[in-house]
Every structure is written in C-alpha cells, then in structure tokens.
Amino acid sequence: MAAKNKIVYICSNCGFESAKWAGKCPDCGEWNTMEESVKTAVSAKSAASGYSSSASTLLTRPLAISEIDTKDEHRYHTGLSELDRVLGGGLVKGSLVLISGDPGIGKSTILLQICEYLGQKLRILYVSGEESARQIKLRAGRLGVSSPNLRILAETDVQLVVEHIRTEKPDIIMIDSIQTMNFTDLNSSPGSVTQVRECTNAIMRCSKSLDIPAILVGHVNKDGAIAGPKVLEHIVDAVLYFEGDRQMTYRILRAVKNRYGSTNEIGVFDMGEAGLR
C-alpha cells in the first residue's frame, strides 16, 4: 500500500519539523514560526541529491590536514573590484554565494554586468524564475550585455534546472531567485521553508559535484532578513547583503558570512557610473 501524505509543522526560522503545532519552536525558541506543510511520501532528498556515484566515493578515507592540497584553489574575477574584494579575491570554483537585498536595489542587474565580463571566456547559465527570457534580453540590451557565452533559462522546476546544468556543464550558474524555485515532489508552495531548503540543497549538491560556482539571488522580508528558513544561510558558502536607498546612487555590499574570505570587507558601488541603474 502506498504511503500517504501527512501534515507537519515546520519552523520558518530554523526548519525544525514537528507532527504537532506549537506556539514556540522547540528547537530555536522563536514564537509563532511553526507553519503547516504537507509532507509527501516521496523522499525529496534522494531525488534532489545531485551527487554522482563517483563523487560520493571520491574520498574513501579520512585525510590528515597536511595531506590536503589547497594550491589549486581557483578564483574567477568578476570584473567588479569591489565585489571581488568582498568575496575575498574572487568567485571560488564550487562555491555557493547568496546575494540578497531589497526589491529593486540592483541584484539582478549586477548579475548581468558580471555575465558580460565573465562571458568573454566562460560559459554562464542564467536561470530566471521571475522574468521571461525576453524580459532578460531587453534588460541586457539596455545594459549593453551581449556575451555569446551567456545562456538564459526561464524555469522554476529545480529538477529540470539540475538536468540542464549536468547537460550544459557551464562554468558558472546564476539562480534568480532561489525563492521562486520549485520541487515538484513537494506539495508546498514556492518560497516555503521546505521548498527553499530542498531546492538550495539540490543546487548545492549539483554545484559541488561538478565544481561549478553558483550565485543565488535571495529575497528579504519586511524585517530585512533573508526570506525562507535560516538554514538557507547555513547551506551556502557566502552571504552578501546589498544595502542602500533605491533613490540614491550608491549601494553598499556587505558580507555577513564568507567561508573563503573575511567578513570585514565592504564594497561600495556607484550605480550611475557602473551603468547599473
């Protein structure tokens, strides 16, 4: 007999799951964060793992720290010196970077600017869940972005996105935005705690196994925090915040987490001079 779906309650702050609703999350202690969700019988983790059998057996024994070689760590320069400094010297291969900020502050626009520079030598897959390919083309035209190595994919099904990544094998992946991605085996709506967690895990495992850096765009809520579960910030390697008034020219990019560099650096962008407005 096939297993039935069941109702679970998930904390929007830490992702803790419970069979019963509670006013206070038993794990993180936050109040009024337990949200109802439908858990399907199909295991999303096994379908979205993204790891190949060869990758899972890459390390067959524990390694002494002296045996681990870091000399081949490769960084891609983005063409924006301020962004490179905040990242710790550039975009590391196989890393997962989350860029967040208020709507309209310039997140998607700056990604296209990066594509124009990196697309001179690298193949880029730009996945958009918010705009059609035509909309992106029109905005790219206004910004003067015309790299022949830039591929646009308007898709929200994360399983199809992973398949395209494995087929295309691009040098860099950009997901705009992670809250619009959807895992079809889950009944919850895009942007929910479960969806954001599983979609991020799918992209992360695919990115790590193929050694492809991925940049994710993340929305923020009315309090200024990244929308979705707090576990999202734990999964990624770097979390960058765009700050500033949309009516003003300057933006500040701040790293609140960076596994490949310091979090003491900030980047200042003149959106007018950079043509990012």
BELBELSUL-V834371 format. One record per residue. N is the residue number from 1. RES is the residue in one letter. SS is DSSP state (H for helix, E for strand, L for the rest). PSI is psi as a letter, one per 30 degrees, with the letter a starting at -180 (* if undefined). D_FIRST is the distance of its C-alpha to the first C-alpha in Angstrom with 1 decimal. Layout:
N & RES & SS & PSI & D_FIRST
N & RES & SS & PSI & D_FIRST
//
This chain:
1 & M & L & k & 0.0
2 & A & L & k & 3.8
3 & A & L & k & 6.4
4 & K & L & l & 9.0
5 & N & L & l & 12.6
6 & K & E & l & 15.1
7 & I & E & k & 18.9
8 & V & E & l & 21.1
9 & Y & E & k & 24.9
10 & I & E & k & 26.7
11 & C & E & k & 30.5
12 & S & L & f & 32.3
13 & N & L & e & 35.0
14 & C & L & f & 33.3
15 & G & L & g & 29.6
16 & F & L & k & 28.5
17 & E & E & k & 25.0
18 & S & E & k & 24.5
19 & A & L & f & 22.0
20 & K & L & k & 25.0
21 & W & L & k & 27.9
22 & A & L & k & 31.3
23 & G & L & f & 34.7
24 & K & E & k & 35.5
25 & C & L & k & 33.5
26 & P & L & f & 33.1
27 & D & L & e & 33.6
28 & C & L & f & 36.4
29 & G & L & g & 37.9
30 & E & L & k & 38.2
31 & W & E & k & 38.1
32 & N & L & h & 36.1
33 & T & L & f & 34.0
34 & M & E & j & 30.5
35 & E & E & k & 28.7
36 & E & E & k & 25.4
37 & S & E & l & 22.8
38 & V & E & k & 19.2
39 & K & E & k & 17.3
40 & T & L & l & 14.6
41 & A & L & f & 11.6
42 & V & L & k & 13.6
43 & S & L & j & 16.4
44 & A & H & f & 19.6
45 & K & H & e & 21.8
46 & S & H & e & 20.6
47 & A & H & f & 21.0
48 & A & L & g & 24.3
49 & S & L & e & 25.8
50 & G & L & f & 28.5
51 & Y & L & k & 29.8
52 & S & L & l & 30.6
53 & S & H & e & 30.3
54 & S & H & e & 34.1
55 & A & H & e & 34.5
56 & S & H & f & 32.2
57 & T & L & g & 34.4
58 & L & L & e & 37.6
59 & L & L & j & 38.7
60 & T & L & f & 38.1
61 & R & L & l & 40.3
62 & P & L & k & 41.8
63 & L & L & k & 45.0
64 & A & L & k & 48.2
65 & I & H & f & 49.3
66 & S & H & f & 52.4
67 & E & H & f & 50.3
68 & I & L & k & 48.6
69 & D & L & k & 50.6
70 & T & L & g & 50.8
71 & K & L & f & 53.7
72 & D & L & g & 51.6
73 & E & L & j & 50.2
74 & H & L & k & 50.7
75 & R & E & k & 51.2
76 & Y & E & k & 51.5
77 & H & L & k & 54.3
78 & T & L & f & 53.2
79 & G & L & f & 56.7
80 & L & L & j & 56.8
81 & S & H & e & 58.7
82 & E & H & e & 57.7
83 & L & H & e & 54.0
84 & D & H & e & 54.6
85 & R & H & e & 56.4
86 & V & H & e & 53.6
87 & L & H & f & 51.1
88 & G & L & g & 53.3
89 & G & L & f & 54.9
90 & G & L & a & 52.4
91 & L & E & j & 48.7
92 & V & E & k & 47.3
93 & K & L & k & 45.2
94 & G & L & g & 41.5
95 & S & L & l & 42.0
96 & L & E & j & 40.1
97 & V & E & k & 42.5
98 & L & E & k & 41.6
99 & I & E & k & 44.4
100 & S & E & l & 44.3
101 & G & L & l & 46.7
102 & D & L & l & 47.5
103 & P & L & k & 46.8
104 & G & L & g & 49.7
105 & I & L & f & 51.2
106 & G & L & g & 51.0
107 & K & H & e & 47.8
108 & S & H & e & 46.8
109 & T & H & e & 50.4
110 & I & H & f & 51.2
111 & L & H & e & 48.3
112 & L & H & e & 49.9
113 & Q & H & e & 53.1
114 & I & H & e & 51.6
115 & C & H & e & 50.1
116 & E & H & e & 53.6
117 & Y & H & e & 55.0
118 & L & H & f & 52.2
119 & G & L & f & 51.6
120 & Q & L & e & 55.0
121 & K & L & f & 53.6
122 & L & L & l & 49.9
123 & R & L & k & 46.9
124 & I & E & k & 45.1
125 & L & E & j & 41.8
126 & Y & E & j & 41.9
127 & V & E & k & 38.6
128 & S & E & k & 39.1
129 & G & L & f & 36.5
130 & E & L & f & 39.3
131 & E & L & l & 41.8
132 & S & L & l & 41.8
133 & A & H & e & 43.5
134 & R & H & e & 46.5
135 & Q & H & e & 47.0
136 & I & H & e & 46.9
137 & K & H & e & 49.4
138 & L & H & e & 51.8
139 & R & H & e & 51.7
140 & A & H & e & 52.2
141 & G & H & e & 55.2
142 & R & H & e & 56.7
143 & L & H & f & 56.4
144 & G & L & g & 57.7
145 & V & L & j & 54.5
146 & S & L & h & 54.4
147 & S & L & k & 53.1
148 & P & L & f & 52.0
149 & N & L & g & 49.5
150 & L & E & k & 47.5
151 & R & E & k & 44.2
152 & I & E & k & 42.7
153 & L & E & j & 39.0
154 & A & E & j & 37.9
155 & E & L & k & 34.2
156 & T & L & f & 31.8
157 & D & E & j & 28.5
158 & V & H & f & 28.8
159 & Q & H & e & 26.7
160 & L & H & e & 29.2
161 & V & H & e & 32.0
162 & V & H & e & 31.0
163 & E & H & e & 30.9
164 & H & H & e & 34.3
165 & I & H & e & 35.6
166 & R & H & e & 34.6
167 & T & H & e & 36.1
168 & E & H & e & 39.3
169 & K & L & i & 39.9
170 & P & L & l & 42.2
171 & D & L & f & 44.6
172 & I & E & k & 43.6
173 & I & E & k & 40.7
174 & M & E & k & 41.2
175 & I & E & j & 38.5
176 & D & E & j & 39.8
177 & S & L & l & 38.0
178 & I & H & f & 35.1
179 & Q & H & f & 34.2
180 & T & H & f & 33.7
181 & M & L & k & 31.2
182 & N & E & k & 27.5
183 & F & L & j & 24.3
184 & T & L & f & 22.1
185 & D & L & f & 18.7
186 & L & L & k & 19.9
187 & N & L & f & 20.3
188 & S & L & l & 23.5
189 & S & L & l & 26.9
190 & P & L & k & 29.2
191 & G & L & f & 31.5
192 & S & L & l & 29.1
193 & V & H & e & 28.9
194 & T & H & e & 25.6
195 & Q & H & e & 26.6
196 & V & H & e & 30.0
197 & R & H & e & 28.9
198 & E & H & e & 26.3
199 & C & H & e & 28.6
200 & T & H & e & 31.5
201 & N & H & e & 29.6
202 & A & H & e & 28.7
203 & I & H & e & 32.4
204 & M & H & e & 33.7
205 & R & H & e & 31.8
206 & C & H & e & 32.8
207 & S & H & e & 36.4
208 & K & H & e & 36.8
209 & S & H & e & 35.5
210 & L & H & f & 37.8
211 & D & L & h & 40.6
212 & I & L & k & 41.0
213 & P & E & k & 42.3
214 & A & E & k & 40.4
215 & I & E & k & 41.9
216 & L & E & k & 39.7
217 & V & E & k & 41.1
218 & G & E & k & 40.0
219 & H & L & l & 40.7
220 & V & E & l & 42.2
221 & N & L & a & 41.8
222 & K & L & f & 44.7
223 & D & L & f & 45.5
224 & G & L & f & 46.0
225 & A & L & l & 43.0
226 & I & E & k & 40.5
227 & A & L & k & 37.7
228 & G & L & a & 34.2
229 & P & L & l & 33.2
230 & K & L & f & 36.0
231 & V & H & f & 33.9
232 & L & H & e & 34.9
233 & E & H & f & 38.4
234 & H & H & e & 37.3
235 & I & H & e & 35.4
236 & V & L & l & 38.4
237 & D & L & f & 41.6
238 & A & E & k & 44.1
239 & V & E & j & 44.1
240 & L & E & k & 47.0
241 & Y & E & k & 48.2
242 & F & E & k & 50.4
243 & E & E & l & 52.8
244 & G & L & l & 55.6
245 & D & L & k & 56.7
246 & R & L & f & 55.7
247 & Q & L & f & 59.2
248 & M & L & l & 60.8
249 & T & L & e & 61.4
250 & Y & E & k & 60.3
251 & R & E & l & 56.8
252 & I & E & k & 55.9
253 & L & E & k & 53.1
254 & R & E & k & 52.2
255 & A & E & k & 49.9
256 & V & E & f & 48.1
257 & K & E & k & 46.2
258 & N & E & j & 47.1
259 & R & L & f & 46.0
260 & Y & L & g & 48.6
261 & G & L & a & 51.6
262 & S & L & l & 53.3
263 & T & L & g & 52.2
264 & N & L & f & 55.9
265 & E & L & k & 56.5
266 & I & E & l & 56.4
267 & G & E & k & 57.0
268 & V & E & k & 59.2
269 & F & E & k & 58.7
270 & D & E & j & 61.3
271 & M & L & e & 59.1
272 & G & L & e & 62.2
273 & E & L & e & 63.7
274 & A & L & f & 60.4
275 & G & L & g & 59.8
276 & L & L & f & 56.5
277 & R & L & * & 57.4
//
